[in-house]
Amino acid sequence: MFGKLEHELELHVPASEAWDLFGGLGIGKLVEQELPQMFQKVELVEGDGGLGTVLKLTLSPGMPGPACYKEKFTKIDNEKHIKETQVIIEGGYLELGFTFFRVILEVIEKGEDSSLIKSTIEYELKEEDAANASLVSIQPFVIITELAKNYLIKNKTAKGEK
């Protein structure tokens, strides 16, 4: 069984500023600091934020899905502002019947001072575990991108006042 969920949010900053946050480790640090109700810990396991980087995400108690999982940066395109991470299917998601789980973040330029962040989740699940598709939700990305939008606007205002 294959599934796909998407979410888009307009950011009132240039695509280059949004990419600075989403393209590397910045977004992981931000969610660990600002969303403790969702993420207990975001740890750098391997790499420096570039291709091949591995993060271990530990979810806060009460969050749906596995308690923790690892994700690997499998594609980073700095020109097109696209980052793909693939959840390393070991432990949590594997036990739930997932055979593939990818997150794609794309920053799309809309104008000089405007961009769009598009979040996509793609997954494959064994047919006999199809009921576990309900564990996949775009809602965390709605919350994360809203947080990022507010953070970027706040930093843009702070930079403009200096």
PyMOL CGO cylinders between C-alpha atoms (Angstrom):
from pymol import cmd
from pymol.cgo import CYLINDER

trace = [
    CYLINDER, 0.00, 0.00, 0.00, 1.41, 3.40, -1.05, 0.3, 1, 1, 1, 1, 1, 1,
    CYLINDER, 1.41, 3.40, -1.05, 0.36, 6.69, 0.50, 0.3, 1, 1, 1, 1, 1, 1,
    CYLINDER, 0.36, 6.69, 0.50, 1.17, 10.35, 0.05, 0.3, 1, 1, 1, 1, 1, 1,
    CYLINDER, 1.17, 10.35, 0.05, 0.27, 13.44, 2.12, 0.3, 1, 1, 1, 1, 1, 1,
    CYLINDER, 0.27, 13.44, 2.12, 1.11, 17.07, 1.32, 0.3, 1, 1, 1, 1, 1, 1,
    CYLINDER, 1.11, 17.07, 1.32, 0.96, 20.48, 2.97, 0.3, 1, 1, 1, 1, 1, 1,
    CYLINDER, 0.96, 20.48, 2.97, 1.91, 23.95, 1.70, 0.3, 1, 1, 1, 1, 1, 1,
    CYLINDER, 1.91, 23.95, 1.70, 2.40, 27.16, 3.64, 0.3, 1, 1, 1, 1, 1, 1,
    CYLINDER, 2.40, 27.16, 3.64, 3.35, 30.60, 2.40, 0.3, 1, 1, 1, 1, 1, 1,
    CYLINDER, 3.35, 30.60, 2.40, 6.37, 32.11, 4.11, 0.3, 1, 1, 1, 1, 1, 1,
    CYLINDER, 6.37, 32.11, 4.11, 6.82, 35.86, 4.01, 0.3, 1, 1, 1, 1, 1, 1,
    CYLINDER, 6.82, 35.86, 4.01, 10.57, 35.66, 3.50, 0.3, 1, 1, 1, 1, 1, 1,
    CYLINDER, 10.57, 35.66, 3.50, 12.78, 35.07, 0.44, 0.3, 1, 1, 1, 1, 1, 1,
    CYLINDER, 12.78, 35.07, 0.44, 13.32, 31.43, -0.54, 0.3, 1, 1, 1, 1, 1, 1,
    CYLINDER, 13.32, 31.43, -0.54, 17.04, 31.74, 0.29, 0.3, 1, 1, 1, 1, 1, 1,
    CYLINDER, 17.04, 31.74, 0.29, 16.26, 32.66, 3.92, 0.3, 1, 1, 1, 1, 1, 1,
    CYLINDER, 16.26, 32.66, 3.92, 13.76, 29.81, 4.26, 0.3, 1, 1, 1, 1, 1, 1,
    CYLINDER, 13.76, 29.81, 4.26, 16.26, 27.38, 2.72, 0.3, 1, 1, 1, 1, 1, 1,
    CYLINDER, 16.26, 27.38, 2.72, 18.90, 28.42, 5.26, 0.3, 1, 1, 1, 1, 1, 1,
    CYLINDER, 18.90, 28.42, 5.26, 16.57, 27.04, 7.95, 0.3, 1, 1, 1, 1, 1, 1,
    CYLINDER, 16.57, 27.04, 7.95, 15.12, 24.00, 6.15, 0.3, 1, 1, 1, 1, 1, 1,
    CYLINDER, 15.12, 24.00, 6.15, 18.13, 22.93, 4.05, 0.3, 1, 1, 1, 1, 1, 1,
    CYLINDER, 18.13, 22.93, 4.05, 20.35, 21.72, 6.89, 0.3, 1, 1, 1, 1, 1, 1,
    CYLINDER, 20.35, 21.72, 6.89, 20.23, 21.12, 10.62, 0.3, 1, 1, 1, 1, 1, 1,
    CYLINDER, 20.23, 21.12, 10.62, 18.48, 24.36, 11.60, 0.3, 1, 1, 1, 1, 1, 1,
    CYLINDER, 18.48, 24.36, 11.60, 14.92, 23.08, 11.49, 0.3, 1, 1, 1, 1, 1, 1,
    CYLINDER, 14.92, 23.08, 11.49, 15.81, 20.10, 13.72, 0.3, 1, 1, 1, 1, 1, 1,
    CYLINDER, 15.81, 20.10, 13.72, 17.38, 22.37, 16.33, 0.3, 1, 1, 1, 1, 1, 1,
    CYLINDER, 17.38, 22.37, 16.33, 14.38, 24.70, 16.19, 0.3, 1, 1, 1, 1, 1, 1,
    CYLINDER, 14.38, 24.70, 16.19, 11.78, 21.96, 16.72, 0.3, 1, 1, 1, 1, 1, 1,
    CYLINDER, 11.78, 21.96, 16.72, 13.75, 20.43, 19.60, 0.3, 1, 1, 1, 1, 1, 1,
    CYLINDER, 13.75, 20.43, 19.60, 13.87, 23.84, 21.33, 0.3, 1, 1, 1, 1, 1, 1,
    CYLINDER, 13.87, 23.84, 21.33, 10.36, 25.08, 20.55, 0.3, 1, 1, 1, 1, 1, 1,
    CYLINDER, 10.36, 25.08, 20.55, 8.22, 21.92, 20.32, 0.3, 1, 1, 1, 1, 1, 1,
    CYLINDER, 8.22, 21.92, 20.32, 9.03, 19.81, 23.40, 0.3, 1, 1, 1, 1, 1, 1,
    CYLINDER, 9.03, 19.81, 23.40, 5.44, 18.53, 23.37, 0.3, 1, 1, 1, 1, 1, 1,
    CYLINDER, 5.44, 18.53, 23.37, 6.27, 16.79, 20.05, 0.3, 1, 1, 1, 1, 1, 1,
    CYLINDER, 6.27, 16.79, 20.05, 10.02, 16.13, 20.14, 0.3, 1, 1, 1, 1, 1, 1,
    CYLINDER, 10.02, 16.13, 20.14, 11.87, 15.10, 23.25, 0.3, 1, 1, 1, 1, 1, 1,
    CYLINDER, 11.87, 15.10, 23.25, 15.21, 15.09, 21.44, 0.3, 1, 1, 1, 1, 1, 1,
    CYLINDER, 15.21, 15.09, 21.44, 16.71, 15.57, 17.95, 0.3, 1, 1, 1, 1, 1, 1,
    CYLINDER, 16.71, 15.57, 17.95, 20.23, 14.12, 17.93, 0.3, 1, 1, 1, 1, 1, 1,
    CYLINDER, 20.23, 14.12, 17.93, 22.90, 14.31, 15.25, 0.3, 1, 1, 1, 1, 1, 1,
    CYLINDER, 22.90, 14.31, 15.25, 24.13, 10.72, 14.81, 0.3, 1, 1, 1, 1, 1, 1,
    CYLINDER, 24.13, 10.72, 14.81, 26.30, 11.20, 11.73, 0.3, 1, 1, 1, 1, 1, 1,
    CYLINDER, 26.30, 11.20, 11.73, 27.26, 13.99, 9.32, 0.3, 1, 1, 1, 1, 1, 1,
    CYLINDER, 27.26, 13.99, 9.32, 27.24, 17.78, 9.31, 0.3, 1, 1, 1, 1, 1, 1,
    CYLINDER, 27.24, 17.78, 9.31, 23.84, 18.61, 7.84, 0.3, 1, 1, 1, 1, 1, 1,
    CYLINDER, 23.84, 18.61, 7.84, 24.80, 17.64, 4.31, 0.3, 1, 1, 1, 1, 1, 1,
    CYLINDER, 24.80, 17.64, 4.31, 23.96, 14.59, 2.22, 0.3, 1, 1, 1, 1, 1, 1,
    CYLINDER, 23.96, 14.59, 2.22, 24.14, 11.40, 4.27, 0.3, 1, 1, 1, 1, 1, 1,
    CYLINDER, 24.14, 11.40, 4.27, 23.48, 13.11, 7.60, 0.3, 1, 1, 1, 1, 1, 1,
    CYLINDER, 23.48, 13.11, 7.60, 21.61, 10.88, 10.07, 0.3, 1, 1, 1, 1, 1, 1,
    CYLINDER, 21.61, 10.88, 10.07, 19.40, 12.25, 12.84, 0.3, 1, 1, 1, 1, 1, 1,
    CYLINDER, 19.40, 12.25, 12.84, 17.74, 10.34, 15.66, 0.3, 1, 1, 1, 1, 1, 1,
    CYLINDER, 17.74, 10.34, 15.66, 14.36, 11.79, 16.58, 0.3, 1, 1, 1, 1, 1, 1,
    CYLINDER, 14.36, 11.79, 16.58, 12.83, 10.89, 19.94, 0.3, 1, 1, 1, 1, 1, 1,
    CYLINDER, 12.83, 10.89, 19.94, 9.15, 11.75, 20.14, 0.3, 1, 1, 1, 1, 1, 1,
    CYLINDER, 9.15, 11.75, 20.14, 7.56, 13.01, 23.32, 0.3, 1, 1, 1, 1, 1, 1,
    CYLINDER, 7.56, 13.01, 23.32, 5.33, 10.60, 25.24, 0.3, 1, 1, 1, 1, 1, 1,
    CYLINDER, 5.33, 10.60, 25.24, 1.81, 10.50, 23.81, 0.3, 1, 1, 1, 1, 1, 1,
    CYLINDER, 1.81, 10.50, 23.81, 2.84, 11.19, 20.20, 0.3, 1, 1, 1, 1, 1, 1,
    CYLINDER, 2.84, 11.19, 20.20, 1.53, 8.61, 17.67, 0.3, 1, 1, 1, 1, 1, 1,
    CYLINDER, 1.53, 8.61, 17.67, 3.97, 6.31, 15.92, 0.3, 1, 1, 1, 1, 1, 1,
    CYLINDER, 3.97, 6.31, 15.92, 7.22, 4.83, 17.18, 0.3, 1, 1, 1, 1, 1, 1,
    CYLINDER, 7.22, 4.83, 17.18, 8.88, 6.41, 20.23, 0.3, 1, 1, 1, 1, 1, 1,
    CYLINDER, 8.88, 6.41, 20.23, 12.02, 7.15, 18.21, 0.3, 1, 1, 1, 1, 1, 1,
    CYLINDER, 12.02, 7.15, 18.21, 13.39, 6.70, 14.73, 0.3, 1, 1, 1, 1, 1, 1,
    CYLINDER, 13.39, 6.70, 14.73, 16.35, 7.67, 12.58, 0.3, 1, 1, 1, 1, 1, 1,
    CYLINDER, 16.35, 7.67, 12.58, 16.20, 9.63, 9.35, 0.3, 1, 1, 1, 1, 1, 1,
    CYLINDER, 16.20, 9.63, 9.35, 18.89, 10.10, 6.71, 0.3, 1, 1, 1, 1, 1, 1,
    CYLINDER, 18.89, 10.10, 6.71, 19.28, 13.08, 4.37, 0.3, 1, 1, 1, 1, 1, 1,
    CYLINDER, 19.28, 13.08, 4.37, 19.12, 11.32, 0.98, 0.3, 1, 1, 1, 1, 1, 1,
    CYLINDER, 19.12, 11.32, 0.98, 18.85, 14.35, -1.32, 0.3, 1, 1, 1, 1, 1, 1,
    CYLINDER, 18.85, 14.35, -1.32, 19.84, 17.99, -0.90, 0.3, 1, 1, 1, 1, 1, 1,
    CYLINDER, 19.84, 17.99, -0.90, 19.47, 20.26, -3.90, 0.3, 1, 1, 1, 1, 1, 1,
    CYLINDER, 19.47, 20.26, -3.90, 20.61, 23.75, -2.95, 0.3, 1, 1, 1, 1, 1, 1,
    CYLINDER, 20.61, 23.75, -2.95, 19.66, 25.21, -6.33, 0.3, 1, 1, 1, 1, 1, 1,
    CYLINDER, 19.66, 25.21, -6.33, 16.09, 23.88, -6.39, 0.3, 1, 1, 1, 1, 1, 1,
    CYLINDER, 16.09, 23.88, -6.39, 15.77, 24.08, -2.56, 0.3, 1, 1, 1, 1, 1, 1,
    CYLINDER, 15.77, 24.08, -2.56, 14.71, 20.45, -2.12, 0.3, 1, 1, 1, 1, 1, 1,
    CYLINDER, 14.71, 20.45, -2.12, 15.68, 18.20, 0.79, 0.3, 1, 1, 1, 1, 1, 1,
    CYLINDER, 15.68, 18.20, 0.79, 14.59, 14.57, 1.06, 0.3, 1, 1, 1, 1, 1, 1,
    CYLINDER, 14.59, 14.57, 1.06, 14.96, 12.49, 4.17, 0.3, 1, 1, 1, 1, 1, 1,
    CYLINDER, 14.96, 12.49, 4.17, 14.26, 8.82, 4.39, 0.3, 1, 1, 1, 1, 1, 1,
    CYLINDER, 14.26, 8.82, 4.39, 13.33, 7.24, 7.66, 0.3, 1, 1, 1, 1, 1, 1,
    CYLINDER, 13.33, 7.24, 7.66, 15.74, 4.41, 8.24, 0.3, 1, 1, 1, 1, 1, 1,
    CYLINDER, 15.74, 4.41, 8.24, 13.41, 1.48, 8.51, 0.3, 1, 1, 1, 1, 1, 1,
    CYLINDER, 13.41, 1.48, 8.51, 14.67, -0.21, 11.64, 0.3, 1, 1, 1, 1, 1, 1,
    CYLINDER, 14.67, -0.21, 11.64, 12.85, -0.77, 14.89, 0.3, 1, 1, 1, 1, 1, 1,
    CYLINDER, 12.85, -0.77, 14.89, 9.72, 1.37, 15.25, 0.3, 1, 1, 1, 1, 1, 1,
    CYLINDER, 9.72, 1.37, 15.25, 8.39, 1.80, 11.72, 0.3, 1, 1, 1, 1, 1, 1,
    CYLINDER, 8.39, 1.80, 11.72, 9.54, -1.66, 10.59, 0.3, 1, 1, 1, 1, 1, 1,
    CYLINDER, 9.54, -1.66, 10.59, 7.64, -3.23, 13.46, 0.3, 1, 1, 1, 1, 1, 1,
    CYLINDER, 7.64, -3.23, 13.46, 4.53, -1.34, 12.31, 0.3, 1, 1, 1, 1, 1, 1,
    CYLINDER, 4.53, -1.34, 12.31, 4.75, -2.77, 8.76, 0.3, 1, 1, 1, 1, 1, 1,
    CYLINDER, 4.75, -2.77, 8.76, 6.26, 0.21, 6.91, 0.3, 1, 1, 1, 1, 1, 1,
    CYLINDER, 6.26, 0.21, 6.91, 8.75, -0.66, 4.20, 0.3, 1, 1, 1, 1, 1, 1,
    CYLINDER, 8.75, -0.66, 4.20, 9.42, 2.92, 3.03, 0.3, 1, 1, 1, 1, 1, 1,
    CYLINDER, 9.42, 2.92, 3.03, 8.91, 6.37, 4.59, 0.3, 1, 1, 1, 1, 1, 1,
    CYLINDER, 8.91, 6.37, 4.59, 10.22, 9.57, 2.98, 0.3, 1, 1, 1, 1, 1, 1,
    CYLINDER, 10.22, 9.57, 2.98, 9.78, 13.25, 3.78, 0.3, 1, 1, 1, 1, 1, 1,
    CYLINDER, 9.78, 13.25, 3.78, 10.37, 15.88, 1.09, 0.3, 1, 1, 1, 1, 1, 1,
    CYLINDER, 10.37, 15.88, 1.09, 10.74, 19.55, 1.98, 0.3, 1, 1, 1, 1, 1, 1,
    CYLINDER, 10.74, 19.55, 1.98, 10.71, 22.01, -0.91, 0.3, 1, 1, 1, 1, 1, 1,
    CYLINDER, 10.71, 22.01, -0.91, 11.10, 25.77, -0.66, 0.3, 1, 1, 1, 1, 1, 1,
    CYLINDER, 11.10, 25.77, -0.66, 9.50, 27.41, -3.70, 0.3, 1, 1, 1, 1, 1, 1,
    CYLINDER, 9.50, 27.41, -3.70, 10.27, 31.00, -4.58, 0.3, 1, 1, 1, 1, 1, 1,
    CYLINDER, 10.27, 31.00, -4.58, 7.12, 33.08, -5.10, 0.3, 1, 1, 1, 1, 1, 1,
    CYLINDER, 7.12, 33.08, -5.10, 8.63, 36.54, -5.30, 0.3, 1, 1, 1, 1, 1, 1,
    CYLINDER, 8.63, 36.54, -5.30, 11.44, 38.70, -3.96, 0.3, 1, 1, 1, 1, 1, 1,
    CYLINDER, 11.44, 38.70, -3.96, 10.13, 38.54, -0.38, 0.3, 1, 1, 1, 1, 1, 1,
    CYLINDER, 10.13, 38.54, -0.38, 7.90, 35.48, -0.50, 0.3, 1, 1, 1, 1, 1, 1,
    CYLINDER, 7.90, 35.48, -0.50, 8.26, 31.73, -0.70, 0.3, 1, 1, 1, 1, 1, 1,
    CYLINDER, 8.26, 31.73, -0.70, 6.27, 28.58, -0.12, 0.3, 1, 1, 1, 1, 1, 1,
    CYLINDER, 6.27, 28.58, -0.12, 7.28, 25.55, 1.93, 0.3, 1, 1, 1, 1, 1, 1,
    CYLINDER, 7.28, 25.55, 1.93, 5.85, 22.31, 0.60, 0.3, 1, 1, 1, 1, 1, 1,
    CYLINDER, 5.85, 22.31, 0.60, 6.03, 19.25, 2.85, 0.3, 1, 1, 1, 1, 1, 1,
    CYLINDER, 6.03, 19.25, 2.85, 5.35, 15.82, 1.38, 0.3, 1, 1, 1, 1, 1, 1,
    CYLINDER, 5.35, 15.82, 1.38, 5.26, 12.44, 3.12, 0.3, 1, 1, 1, 1, 1, 1,
    CYLINDER, 5.26, 12.44, 3.12, 5.44, 9.32, 0.96, 0.3, 1, 1, 1, 1, 1, 1,
    CYLINDER, 5.44, 9.32, 0.96, 5.23, 5.85, 2.43, 0.3, 1, 1, 1, 1, 1, 1,
    CYLINDER, 5.23, 5.85, 2.43, 4.74, 2.18, 1.63, 0.3, 1, 1, 1, 1, 1, 1,
    CYLINDER, 4.74, 2.18, 1.63, 3.11, -0.22, 4.00, 0.3, 1, 1, 1, 1, 1, 1,
    CYLINDER, 3.11, -0.22, 4.00, 2.57, -3.96, 3.88, 0.3, 1, 1, 1, 1, 1, 1,
    CYLINDER, 2.57, -3.96, 3.88, -1.06, -4.71, 2.95, 0.3, 1, 1, 1, 1, 1, 1,
    CYLINDER, -1.06, -4.71, 2.95, -1.62, -6.71, 6.12, 0.3, 1, 1, 1, 1, 1, 1,
    CYLINDER, -1.62, -6.71, 6.12, -0.60, -3.63, 8.15, 0.3, 1, 1, 1, 1, 1, 1,
    CYLINDER, -0.60, -3.63, 8.15, -2.70, -1.15, 6.16, 0.3, 1, 1, 1, 1, 1, 1,
    CYLINDER, -2.70, -1.15, 6.16, -4.52, -0.04, 9.31, 0.3, 1, 1, 1, 1, 1, 1,
    CYLINDER, -4.52, -0.04, 9.31, -1.25, 1.54, 10.50, 0.3, 1, 1, 1, 1, 1, 1,
    CYLINDER, -1.25, 1.54, 10.50, -1.53, 4.12, 7.71, 0.3, 1, 1, 1, 1, 1, 1,
    CYLINDER, -1.53, 4.12, 7.71, -3.60, 6.07, 10.24, 0.3, 1, 1, 1, 1, 1, 1,
    CYLINDER, -3.60, 6.07, 10.24, -0.34, 6.70, 12.15, 0.3, 1, 1, 1, 1, 1, 1,
    CYLINDER, -0.34, 6.70, 12.15, 0.91, 8.83, 9.25, 0.3, 1, 1, 1, 1, 1, 1,
    CYLINDER, 0.91, 8.83, 9.25, -0.13, 12.45, 9.62, 0.3, 1, 1, 1, 1, 1, 1,
    CYLINDER, -0.13, 12.45, 9.62, 0.85, 15.69, 7.92, 0.3, 1, 1, 1, 1, 1, 1,
    CYLINDER, 0.85, 15.69, 7.92, -0.25, 17.57, 11.07, 0.3, 1, 1, 1, 1, 1, 1,
    CYLINDER, -0.25, 17.57, 11.07, 3.26, 17.65, 12.61, 0.3, 1, 1, 1, 1, 1, 1,
    CYLINDER, 3.26, 17.65, 12.61, 4.47, 19.43, 9.46, 0.3, 1, 1, 1, 1, 1, 1,
    CYLINDER, 4.47, 19.43, 9.46, 1.61, 21.91, 9.70, 0.3, 1, 1, 1, 1, 1, 1,
    CYLINDER, 1.61, 21.91, 9.70, 2.83, 22.75, 13.21, 0.3, 1, 1, 1, 1, 1, 1,
    CYLINDER, 2.83, 22.75, 13.21, 6.54, 22.73, 12.27, 0.3, 1, 1, 1, 1, 1, 1,
    CYLINDER, 6.54, 22.73, 12.27, 6.11, 24.95, 9.20, 0.3, 1, 1, 1, 1, 1, 1,
    CYLINDER, 6.11, 24.95, 9.20, 3.94, 27.40, 11.15, 0.3, 1, 1, 1, 1, 1, 1,
    CYLINDER, 3.94, 27.40, 11.15, 6.65, 27.56, 13.82, 0.3, 1, 1, 1, 1, 1, 1,
    CYLINDER, 6.65, 27.56, 13.82, 9.30, 28.08, 11.12, 0.3, 1, 1, 1, 1, 1, 1,
    CYLINDER, 9.30, 28.08, 11.12, 7.23, 30.83, 9.49, 0.3, 1, 1, 1, 1, 1, 1,
    CYLINDER, 7.23, 30.83, 9.49, 6.95, 32.73, 12.77, 0.3, 1, 1, 1, 1, 1, 1,
    CYLINDER, 6.95, 32.73, 12.77, 10.66, 32.20, 13.50, 0.3, 1, 1, 1, 1, 1, 1,
    CYLINDER, 10.66, 32.20, 13.50, 11.70, 33.46, 10.04, 0.3, 1, 1, 1, 1, 1, 1,
    CYLINDER, 11.70, 33.46, 10.04, 9.45, 36.53, 10.24, 0.3, 1, 1, 1, 1, 1, 1,
    CYLINDER, 9.45, 36.53, 10.24, 10.72, 37.34, 13.75, 0.3, 1, 1, 1, 1, 1, 1,
    CYLINDER, 10.72, 37.34, 13.75, 14.36, 37.03, 12.60, 0.3, 1, 1, 1, 1, 1, 1,
    CYLINDER, 14.36, 37.03, 12.60, 13.68, 39.07, 9.47, 0.3, 1, 1, 1, 1, 1, 1,
    CYLINDER, 13.68, 39.07, 9.47, 12.20, 41.85, 11.61, 0.3, 1, 1, 1, 1, 1, 1,
    CYLINDER, 12.20, 41.85, 11.61, 15.13, 41.65, 14.05, 0.3, 1, 1, 1, 1, 1, 1,
    CYLINDER, 15.13, 41.65, 14.05, 17.65, 41.89, 11.18, 0.3, 1, 1, 1, 1, 1, 1,
    CYLINDER, 17.65, 41.89, 11.18, 15.79, 44.85, 9.66, 0.3, 1, 1, 1, 1, 1, 1,
    CYLINDER, 15.79, 44.85, 9.66, 15.91, 46.77, 12.96, 0.3, 1, 1, 1, 1, 1, 1,
    CYLINDER, 15.91, 46.77, 12.96, 19.70, 46.53, 13.31, 0.3, 1, 1, 1, 1, 1, 1,
]
cmd.load_cgo(trace, "trace")
